[in-house]
Amino acid sequence: MVEKRAIFSGKLFFYIKFFLIK
């Protein structure tokens, strides 16, 4: 459960970073 949440957080962070770059 914790690992899945960490992956979700990482995905969200990646999307935000991608949005900022674009």
PQR file with spaces between the fields and no chain letter, atoms N, CA, C, O and H, PARSE charges and radii, in Angstrom:
ATOM       1  N    MET     1       0.845   -1.200    0.000 -0.4000 1.5000
ATOM       2  CA   MET     1       0.000    0.000    0.000 -0.0000 2.0000
ATOM       3  C    MET     1       0.881    1.251    0.000  0.5500 1.7000
ATOM       4  O    MET     1       0.671    2.175   -0.786 -0.5500 1.4000
ATOM       5  N    VAL     2       1.860    1.262    0.887 -0.4000 1.5000
ATOM       6  CA   VAL     2       2.736    2.446    0.988 -0.0000 2.0000
ATOM       7  C    VAL     2       3.513    2.622   -0.313  0.5500 1.7000
ATOM       8  O    VAL     2       3.682    3.739   -0.801 -0.5500 1.4000
ATOM       9  H    VAL     2       2.031    0.511    1.525  0.4000 1.0000
ATOM      10  N    GLU     3       3.990    1.492   -0.873 -0.4000 1.5000
ATOM      11  CA   GLU     3       4.774    1.571   -2.107 -0.0000 2.0000
ATOM      12  C    GLU     3       3.913    2.124   -3.237  0.5500 1.7000
ATOM      13  O    GLU     3       4.358    2.950   -4.034 -0.5500 1.4000
ATOM      14  H    GLU     3       3.853    0.585   -0.476  0.4000 1.0000
ATOM      15  N    LYS     4       2.668    1.648   -3.287 -0.4000 1.5000
ATOM      16  CA   LYS     4       1.769    2.106   -4.349 -0.0000 2.0000
ATOM      17  C    LYS     4       1.536    3.615   -4.218  0.5500 1.7000
ATOM      18  O    LYS     4       1.484    4.331   -5.218 -0.5500 1.4000
ATOM      19  H    LYS     4       2.306    0.977   -2.640  0.4000 1.0000
ATOM      20  N    ARG     5       1.402    4.077   -3.004 -0.4000 1.5000
ATOM      21  CA   ARG     5       1.173    5.511   -2.769 -0.0000 2.0000
ATOM      22  C    ARG     5       2.406    6.308   -3.199  0.5500 1.7000
ATOM      23  O    ARG     5       2.282    7.392   -3.770 -0.5500 1.4000
ATOM      24  H    ARG     5       1.445    3.495   -2.192  0.4000 1.0000
ATOM      25  N    ALA     6       3.585    5.771   -2.923 -0.4000 1.5000
ATOM      26  CA   ALA     6       4.829    6.458   -3.297 -0.0000 2.0000
ATOM      27  C    ALA     6       4.925    6.558   -4.814  0.5500 1.7000
ATOM      28  O    ALA     6       5.334    7.588   -5.351 -0.5500 1.4000
ATOM      29  H    ALA     6       3.685    4.891   -2.459  0.4000 1.0000
ATOM      30  N    ILE     7       4.543    5.478   -5.507 -0.4000 1.5000
ATOM      31  CA   ILE     7       4.582    5.479   -6.972 -0.0000 2.0000
ATOM      32  C    ILE     7       3.606    6.527   -7.508  0.5500 1.7000
ATOM      33  O    ILE     7       3.918    7.241   -8.462 -0.5500 1.4000
ATOM      34  H    ILE     7       4.210    4.642   -5.071  0.4000 1.0000
ATOM      35  N    PHE     8       2.431    6.616   -6.897 -0.4000 1.5000
ATOM      36  CA   PHE     8       1.421    7.592   -7.325 -0.0000 2.0000
ATOM      37  C    PHE     8       1.954    9.001   -7.127  0.5500 1.7000
ATOM      38  O    PHE     8       1.769    9.868   -7.981 -0.5500 1.4000
ATOM      39  H    PHE     8       2.177    6.037   -6.122  0.4000 1.0000
ATOM      40  N    SER     9       2.615    9.227   -6.001 -0.4000 1.5000
ATOM      41  CA   SER     9       3.173   10.553   -5.698 -0.0000 2.0000
ATOM      42  C    SER     9       4.252   10.898   -6.720  0.5500 1.7000
ATOM      43  O    SER     9       4.325   12.028   -7.202 -0.5500 1.4000
ATOM      44  H    SER     9       2.765    8.523   -5.307  0.4000 1.0000
ATOM      45  N    GLY    10       5.088    9.910   -7.045 -0.4000 1.5000
ATOM      46  CA   GLY    10       6.152   10.130   -8.024 -0.0000 2.0000
ATOM      47  C    GLY    10       5.565   10.447   -9.389  0.5500 1.7000
ATOM      48  O    GLY    10       6.065   11.311  -10.109 -0.5500 1.4000
ATOM      49  H    GLY    10       5.028    8.992   -6.653  0.4000 1.0000
ATOM      50  N    LYS    11       4.484    9.729   -9.741 -0.4000 1.5000
ATOM      51  CA   LYS    11       3.840    9.961  -11.037 -0.0000 2.0000
ATOM      52  C    LYS    11       3.284   11.383  -11.084  0.5500 1.7000
ATOM      53  O    LYS    11       3.433   12.091  -12.080 -0.5500 1.4000
ATOM      54  H    LYS    11       4.078    9.027   -9.156  0.4000 1.0000
ATOM      55  N    LEU    12       2.643   11.785   -9.993 -0.4000 1.5000
ATOM      56  CA   LEU    12       2.041   13.128   -9.936 -0.0000 2.0000
ATOM      57  C    LEU    12       3.148   14.184  -10.063  0.5500 1.7000
ATOM      58  O    LEU    12       3.001   15.164  -10.794 -0.5500 1.4000
ATOM      59  H    LEU    12       2.521   11.210   -9.184  0.4000 1.0000
ATOM      60  N    PHE    13       4.251   13.973   -9.343 -0.4000 1.5000
ATOM      61  CA   PHE    13       5.366   14.912   -9.390 -0.0000 2.0000
ATOM      62  C    PHE    13       5.926   15.002  -10.807  0.5500 1.7000
ATOM      63  O    PHE    13       6.270   16.084  -11.283 -0.5500 1.4000
ATOM      64  H    PHE    13       4.370   13.178   -8.749  0.4000 1.0000
ATOM      65  N    PHE    14       6.015   13.835  -11.481 -0.4000 1.5000
ATOM      66  CA   PHE    14       6.540   13.805  -12.853 -0.0000 2.0000
ATOM      67  C    PHE    14       5.627   14.587  -13.786  0.5500 1.7000
ATOM      68  O    PHE    14       6.092   15.329  -14.651 -0.5500 1.4000
ATOM      69  H    PHE    14       5.736   12.956  -11.094  0.4000 1.0000
ATOM      70  N    TYR    15       4.324   14.412  -13.600 -0.4000 1.5000
ATOM      71  CA   TYR    15       3.365   15.131  -14.451 -0.0000 2.0000
ATOM      72  C    TYR    15       3.467   16.639  -14.238  0.5500 1.7000
ATOM      73  O    TYR    15       3.408   17.413  -15.192 -0.5500 1.4000
ATOM      74  H    TYR    15       3.946   13.809  -12.898  0.4000 1.0000
ATOM      75  N    ILE    16       3.619   17.047  -12.983 -0.4000 1.5000
ATOM      76  CA   ILE    16       3.719   18.480  -12.674 -0.0000 2.0000
ATOM      77  C    ILE    16       4.994   19.046  -13.297  0.5500 1.7000
ATOM      78  O    ILE    16       4.985   20.140  -13.861 -0.5500 1.4000
ATOM      79  H    ILE    16       3.667   16.418  -12.208  0.4000 1.0000
ATOM      80  N    LYS    17       6.088   18.293  -13.188 -0.4000 1.5000
ATOM      81  CA   LYS    17       7.360   18.738  -13.754 -0.0000 2.0000
ATOM      82  C    LYS    17       7.229   18.868  -15.272  0.5500 1.7000
ATOM      83  O    LYS    17       7.711   19.829  -15.872 -0.5500 1.4000
ATOM      84  H    LYS    17       6.095   17.404  -12.730  0.4000 1.0000
ATOM      85  N    PHE    18       6.573   17.890  -15.872 -0.4000 1.5000
ATOM      86  CA   PHE    18       6.381   17.896  -17.325 -0.0000 2.0000
ATOM      87  C    PHE    18       5.547   19.103  -17.735  0.5500 1.7000
ATOM      88  O    PHE    18       5.819   19.744  -18.750 -0.5500 1.4000
ATOM      89  H    PHE    18       6.181   17.109  -15.385  0.4000 1.0000
ATOM      90  N    PHE    19       4.536   19.402  -16.940 -0.4000 1.5000
ATOM      91  CA   PHE    19       3.658   20.548  -17.237 -0.0000 2.0000
ATOM      92  C    PHE    19       4.438   21.854  -17.142  0.5500 1.7000
ATOM      93  O    PHE    19       4.257   22.761  -17.955 -0.5500 1.4000
ATOM      94  H    PHE    19       4.315   18.881  -16.115  0.4000 1.0000
ATOM      95  N    LEU    20       5.319   21.937  -16.125 -0.4000 1.5000
ATOM      96  CA   LEU    20       6.100   23.159  -15.926 -0.0000 2.0000
ATOM      97  C    LEU    20       7.086   23.360  -17.080  0.5500 1.7000
ATOM      98  O    LEU    20       7.301   24.482  -17.538 -0.5500 1.4000
ATOM      99  H    LEU    20       5.467   21.200  -15.465  0.4000 1.0000
ATOM     100  N    ILE    21       7.678   22.257  -17.541 -0.4000 1.5000
ATOM     101  CA   ILE    21       8.656   22.343  -18.631 -0.0000 2.0000
ATOM     102  C    ILE    21       7.952   22.770  -19.918  0.5500 1.7000
ATOM     103  O    ILE    21       8.492   23.558  -20.695 -0.5500 1.4000
ATOM     104  H    ILE    21       7.503   21.345  -17.169  0.4000 1.0000
ATOM     105  N    LYS    22       6.752   22.251  -20.138 -0.4000 1.5000
ATOM     106  CA   LYS    22       6.041   22.535  -21.387 -0.0000 2.0000
ATOM     107  C    LYS    22       5.398   23.886  -21.433  0.5500 1.7000
ATOM     108  O    LYS    22       4.771   24.238  -22.433 -0.5500 1.4000
ATOM     109  H    LYS    22       6.313   21.612  -19.507  0.4000 1.0000
